[in-house]
Amino acid sequence: MAGVTLTPEEVESGEYLEKVRDVSAVDWVGPESVPTIMAYGEKDKVAPFLSSVRLDAALTAAGVGHEYFVLPHSGHGLQDDDDLFGQYMEAAERYLDTYLPVG
């Protein structure tokens, strides 16, 4: 999304943060941010998992209501943790019922 290549070494060292600053959700979090639901696969090779840890910390620090699901066996598609994925989808349904009710 940032249009740059990130190496595993940059992700591990944290150097990647400067490269993705313009598209990083964590840099846009504040007390007025909307309630959030998020799920991340620990084996994600598309979006560095550590970015989700930073986002969770930023939402917590800003006092933003959120639910954070970590899927330890999954990649970007959240494909290998059926029970946790089901919990995430149930939470997403609750979120939609609360903030975008139909009917």
N, C-alpha and C positions, 0 to 999 in steps of 0.2 A: 504494500500500500504506500510505502514511502518512496518507492522507486529506486531503492538502493539494495545492494547485496549485503547481507549480514553473515558473518562467519561464526561458527560455533565458539571460537575463542572470544569474539567481541561480545557475544551473549553472555558467556561465562564471566567475563571480566566486568561487564556492565558498560563497556565502551559503546555498545549499540544504542544506548539511550539518547545520545546526542543526535544520532542519525535519524531517529524516528520521532523526535520531539514534536514536529508539526502535526503528526497524525496520532499521537499517543493520547488515549482517552484520559489517562491519569493526570495529564497537565491541564485538563479542563474541569476537573472535579472541584466543587465548592459547596458551601452550605445550601445553595439554591438548586443543586443538582437533583434530578428526579430520582425516585426510588428505582432500584436497579436489580435485575436478576442476571446472573452470569454463570456460565459453566465453561471450564477449561480442561482439556486433556493434558496430563503431565507429559505425555510423549509427543506433543504437538511439534511438528517440524516446520509449520507455517508461521505461527505466532509464538514467540518465546513464552514459555510457561511463566517465567519470572515476571513478565509484564502483568499477569493476572494477580500475582501476589502483591505487586505494587499498587494495582488498581484497588484491590480489596483494602489495603492499608489506607489509601487515600480516601475511599468512601467512608471507612470507619472513623478516620480522623476528622472528617468534615461532618460527621453525624448523619450521613445519608443512609436511610433504610435500604438494605440490600440483602440478597441471598447469594451465596457463593458456593458453587458446586465444583469440587475437584474430582476428576475422573482419572484415577491413577494408572489405568491400563490403556487409556484411549489416546488417540492422536487428535488432529484437528476436527475430524468428523464425529468425535464423541462416540465411537462405534464399539468399544470393547468393555463397557461397564453398564450392562443392561439395567440393573437395579437402580444405580445412581442416575442413569439417563432417564429412567421412568420418574424418579423423584423430581428431577429437573423439569421434566415436561408437566408434571402436576403443579409445580410451583409456577411455571409459565402460565398455565391455565388460570390459577388463582390471581396472578398478576393482571392478566387480561380482564378477568371478571371484575377486579377492583378498579382498574384505571381506564379500561376501555370496554365498559359493559355494552352488550348488544341487547336491544329491545326494551 
